[in-house]
Amino acid sequence: MLAVVFLGPFLKLCLYLDGWLNACIAIERTVNVSKGVTFNKKMSRHMARYIIVILPILIMGTIIHEPIQHEIFEYPIQKYVLIENNNSTMNESSEYEPIIEHHAICIIRYSRSLQTYNTVTLFLHLIVPFVANLSSAIFIIFGTARQRATIQKNQTFKEHALKQMSEHKQLLISPLILLILTIPRIILSLVSGCVDPSSNPWLYLCAYFISYIPPMLVFAVFILPSELYMKTFKDSLTR
C-alpha cells in the first residue's frame, strides 16, 4: 500500500524536477548571453545550489495532497468452478460451484475543486518550462544575431539570424520534442470520469509512461541535434 501511494508522487516529482531544471538552465543561458563578459559565474553557481535544494521542496508542495487522497476499494467477484466426478461421465456429473474472490485496488477520489487544482498544476509544471526553454532559444538566436549585425555590418540581420538558427537549432528542436512527448499525459489528465483500462491495458499504459520518456532522452534531445555537442562528444570518446 505504501509503495503504491508514494510511487506515483515520487515519479511526478522526478519528472517535474527534470523539466524545471532544464528551464533553469535555459534561463541561465539567456542571462549569460544578455550579460556577455559581465556575467557573474560565481553568483550563478551560488544560485544553482539554492535552486537544487528549494526546487524539489516547492514541487513537492504542489503534489503533497496526492498521497492523502488514496483509498483502498475492496469488491467481491463471484465465479463458478467446475467440479467433476471421476466415477461418471462429464455430462452426467459435472457441476459448477460458486466461489467468491475478494479483490482490492488503490483509487484516488478528488473533489471538483481539487481536480481543477490538479489540472492547473499539471499545466504549470509542463507548459511553463516549455515556454521558458522556447523563449530562451528565441532570445539567444535573435539576440546574438542582433549583436553580430551591429559588429559585422557586411551581413544583414536576417543573414545573421538564419546562421544562428542553423548553429543553435537544437535549442528550438529540444523543447518541441519534449512538448510532443508530454501531450499524452495532458490528454489523460483532462479525461473526465472513470477510465476502464482492462479492455486495452497496453494502450493505456503506453500512453501513461510516454510522458516519463523525456528524462531518458537527454542525449537524443539535446546532444544529437547539436553539431557542437556531437563534436565534443566524439572528441571525448576519442580521448
BAPA-199507 format. One record per residue (C-alpha): x, y, z. Coordinates in steps of 0.25 Angstrom, whole numbers, padded with zeros to 4 digits, always signed. Layout:
XYZ ...
END
This chain:
+0000+0000+0000 +0011+0010+0004 +0019+0007-0009 +0006+0010-0017 +0003+0022-0010 +0017+0029-0011 +0022+0023-0024 +0013+0032-0033 +0016+0045-0026 +0031+0041-0026 +0031+0039-0041 +0024+0052-0043 +0034+0059-0034 +0045+0054-0043 +0038+0057-0056 +0034+0071-0052 +0048+0074-0046 +0055+0070-0059 +0046+0080-0067 +0049+0091-0057 +0064+0089-0056 +0064+0089-0072 +0056+0103-0071 +0066+0108-0060 +0078+0104-0070 +0071+0111-0081 +0069+0124-0073 +0084+0124-0068 +0088+0122-0083 +0079+0134-0086 +0085+0143-0075 +0099+0139-0080 +0096+0144-0094 +0090+0157-0089 +0101+0160-0079 +0112+0156-0088 +0126+0157-0082 +0120+0163-0069 +0113+0150-0066 +0116+0146-0051 +0119+0131-0051 +0122+0131-0036 +0108+0136-0034 +0102+0127-0044 +0108+0115-0036 +0103+0120-0023 +0089+0122-0028 +0089+0108-0034 +0092+0102-0020 +0080+0109-0015 +0071+0105-0027 +0075+0090-0025 +0070+0090-0011 +0058+0099-0012 +0052+0094-0025 +0049+0080-0020 +0042+0085-0008 +0033+0095-0016 +0029+0084-0026 +0026+0074-0015 +0017+0085-0008 +0008+0085-0021 +0006+0070-0021 +0006+0067-0006 -0009+0065-0005 -0008+0052-0015 -0003+0042-0004 -0014+0047+0005 -0025+0044-0005 -0022+0029-0007 -0032+0019-0003 -0034+0004-0003 -0046-0001-0010 -0050-0015-0008 -0060-0022-0016 -0064-0037-0018 -0066-0045-0031 -0074-0057-0032 -0068-0069-0040 -0072-0083-0043 -0062-0094-0042 -0065-0107-0050 -0065-0119-0041 -0064-0133-0047 -0067-0147-0042 -0057-0157-0047 -0067-0169-0046 -0077-0163-0056 -0076-0156-0070 -0075-0141-0070 -0089-0139-0075 -0095-0147-0064 -0087-0142-0052 -0081-0128-0056 -0085-0117-0046 -0081-0103-0044 -0079-0098-0030 -0079-0083-0028 -0068-0077-0020 -0065-0062-0016 -0052-0055-0019 -0049-0043-0012 -0041-0032-0019 -0035-0019-0015 -0030-0007-0023 -0024+0006-0019 -0032+0018-0024 -0032+0033-0023 -0044+0042-0020 -0043+0056-0024 -0054+0067-0022 -0057+0076-0033 -0048+0088-0028 -0037+0078-0025 -0038+0073-0039 -0037+0087-0045 -0025+0089-0036 -0018+0077-0041 -0020+0081-0056 -0015+0095-0053 -0002+0090-0046 +0000+0080-0057 -0001+0091-0068 +0008+0099-0059 +0019+0088-0058 +0019+0085-0072 +0015+0097-0080 +0024+0107-0072 +0037+0100-0074 +0034+0098-0089 +0031+0113-0090 +0044+0117-0083 +0052+0108-0092 +0046+0113-0105 +0047+0128-0100 +0061+0125-0097 +0064+0119-0110 +0058+0131-0118 +0065+0141-0109 +0078+0135-0111 +0077+0133-0126 +0072+0147-0129 +0080+0154-0118 +0093+0148-0123 +0089+0151-0137 +0086+0166-0133 +0100+0167-0127 +0106+0161-0139 +0099+0170-0148 +0104+0182-0140 +0118+0178-0141 +0119+0171-0154 +0111+0180-0164 +0115+0173-0176 +0104+0164-0174 +0089+0167-0171 +0081+0164-0158 +0073+0153-0166 +0086+0146-0170 +0092+0146-0156 +0078+0141-0151 +0078+0129-0161 +0092+0126-0157 +0089+0126-0143 +0077+0117-0145 +0086+0107-0152 +0096+0107-0141 +0086+0107-0130 +0075+0098-0136 +0075+0089-0124 +0070+0100-0115 +0057+0100-0123 +0056+0085-0126 +0058+0080-0112 +0046+0088-0106 +0037+0084-0117 +0041+0069-0115 +0039+0070-0100 +0025+0076-0102 +0021+0066-0112 +0024+0055-0102 +0016+0061-0091 +0003+0062-0099 -0001+0048-0095 +0000+0052-0081 -0008+0065-0083 -0019+0057-0090 -0020+0047-0079 -0021+0057-0069 -0033+0064-0076 -0041+0051-0078 -0053+0053-0068 -0059+0041-0061 -0054+0027-0059 -0046+0020-0069 -0046+0005-0070 -0033+0001-0076 -0036-0014-0075 -0041-0015-0089 -0027-0010-0095 -0017-0009-0084 -0005-0007-0092 -0010+0005-0100 -0014+0011-0086 +0000+0008-0080 +0008+0013-0092 +0000+0026-0093 +0003+0028-0078 +0018+0024-0078 +0021+0032-0091 +0021+0045-0082 +0033+0039-0074 +0042+0037-0086 +0048+0051-0087 +0057+0049-0075 +0063+0037-0082 +0065+0044-0096 +0074+0055-0091 +0085+0050-0101 +0075+0049-0113 +0068+0062-0110 +0080+0071-0106 +0093+0065-0112 +0089+0059-0125 +0083+0071-0131 +0095+0080-0128 +0108+0079-0136 +0116+0086-0125 +0111+0076-0115 +0113+0064-0124 +0127+0069-0127 +0130+0070-0113 +0124+0056-0110 +0133+0050-0121 +0145+0057-0116 +0143+0051-0102 +0141+0037-0108 +0154+0039-0116 +0162+0043-0103 
END
